Amino acid sequence: MNKTIPVMASPRMKSTDWLLLFEVLFSEKKVEFEKAFLR
């Protein structure tokens, strides 16, 4: 997808980007916690 689309013109895309960002951050934290528990 083209990320150069203005945020105002595509609010849905912005929401999706935020959800993806949170998903990635949460996944990374989950991995860190799993590694900590496995030690």
Secondary structure, DSSP 8 states (H G I E B T S, - for coil): --TTS-TTT-HHHHHHHHHHHHHHHHHHHHHHHHHHHH-
